[in-house]
Amino acid sequence: MEEYMKIAIELAKKGIGYTSPNPIVGCVVVKNGKIIGKGYHEKYGSFHAERNALLNIAENPEGADLYVTLEPCSHFGKTPPCTEIIIEKKIKRVIIGASDPNPLVAGKGIEKLRNAGIEVICGVLEKECIELNEIFFKYIKMRLPFVSLKYAMTLDGKIATYTGDSKWITGESARRHVHELRKQYSAILVRNKHSYKG
């Protein structure tokens, strides 16, 4: 089970920076030990991972297992409920990484699937699946933004040379990393050498 959930996690990561305020989610459909469908939530307002996986499938998914990093939604939003297509496609078993804390979902997706006779297994690589959406989880649970700080300074505690003509203090790999981080957040606050007098 963990092997397929790891694939779903890697798929989910493709959505980083494009799904906010929704979570990033990956999904893998497995039948007779073979992956027959993959999908992820590609961008806000588009189909969720489960629907993408089940619409982009190599063969009839009836009786297959579906691995998904986050509990499938069971409500109408910008897209139809994921539970609806899972039931419609006659999936036999759904393996979920983490439950969705969003009050619109929060156990309702699991309940709907079980009521339809689908076996549901929860908590496969749960820690990794929760970490995948730590920004989403914090906002949903606490109604507070997830804040991180990136700070660069010279060895003498400055953010530029005394002449003010520095272009970068950090190296190329640090700059690349910060651009990856920026994709994950809804807002960025920048303080430069001219914005603070003190």
Salt bridges, closest charged atoms under 4 A:
GLU10 OE2 - LYS13 NZ 3.06
GLU59 OE1 - LYS34 NZ 3.18
ASP65 OD2 - ARG93 NH2 2.73
GLU84 OE1 - ARG51 NH2 3.93
GLU131 OE2 - LYS127 NZ 2.96
GLU172 OE2 - ARG176 NH1 3.29
GLU180 OE1 - LYS183 NZ 3.95
